[in-house]
Amino acid sequence: MKILLVGANGTLGQSVRAALRERGHDVLSASRKDSDIAVDITDPRSIQAMYERAGRVDAVACAAGSVPWRQLSELSHQDMLDGMVGKALSQVELVRQGSPLVSESASFTLITGVLARDPIFTGTVASLANGAVESFVRAAAIELPHRQRINAVSPTVFTESLAEYGDAFIGFEPEPVRKSAQAYVRSIEGHQTGRIFEI
């Protein structure tokens, strides 16, 4: 398959790219820099340009998204907007624009996270955005054209990221990033749709 991987340079994206290439897929990477295609997923025009460059693909996988990390009392309206655009609306736009352009049996795999179901301090915007993505996946699954599929991967904190994020995820059981990468493989190569693969 020809797969467009958005957010290919992060911890998760690198692992997903390796897992897909091991399976023999042709992976086209897209991110802000150092990728086959430059894209800013918060900008719909940039997403449009990405699809024009990528051509027809058999799957779109996203491992990108950003949110502000602040206490609720410190969050501004702009923070909330930035988080929703950075993690939720950007991925919705990938699907909205991509569906008419990808192959008729293509799949979309989005990224959410454990905070949709198990919030942490300063993670309000992340929980909000993750929950929105998961609701969108379930809804879009019944409205996408026949044979197109959509799922999301919802990982906990990665073992590889404990040095950076471990203090925020006290008591959470970390998982190696490769487990989440395998969930992307399952979503792309499998037949399920509307699923949230919790890691």
C-alpha positions, 0 to 999 in steps of 0.5 A: 500500500501507499501510505501517507504518514503525517507526523512522521518525525516524532517518537510515535511517527518514527515507530509507525513508519518503521513498522509499516516499512517492515510490512512492505508498505510504501510510506510517504512522510509528511510533517513540518520539516525533514519529510517527503512533504512539508505540511502544517496540519493546522492550516487547511490550505497546507493540507490541501497542498499536501494531498496534491503532492501526495497523489492517490494513497491507500491509507492516511495515518496521523501521529501529530497533534499539539495542545497547551498544558496549563491548569484550567484557571490559567487557560485562555479562550485562545488556548482552548482554540489552539488545542482544538485546532492543534489536535482535533480539528486538524485531524478532522480536516485530514479526513474531510479533505482526504476522503474524496482524494484517497482510494475507494477502500482507503483507511484513516488512522488518527491519534488520541490518547489516554487522557480522553478517559483518564485525565491528569493535572494540566491536561484539560485541553488534551482531554477535550481534544482527544475526546472530540477526536474519538467522537468524530471517529465513531461518527465519521465511520458511518458517513464515509463513502462505502469501503473507506474506514476510520479508526484511532489509536489511543496510547498511554505514556510511552516508555521511551518518553518517561524522562520527559513526561513521567512526572505528569503521568504518575502511577500510569503504566507506560507501554513501549511505543512499538505497541501503538505502532502495531495498532496503526498496522492493525487499523491500516491492514485490518477491516474494522472501522469506528474503533478506538484502539486503546493501548 
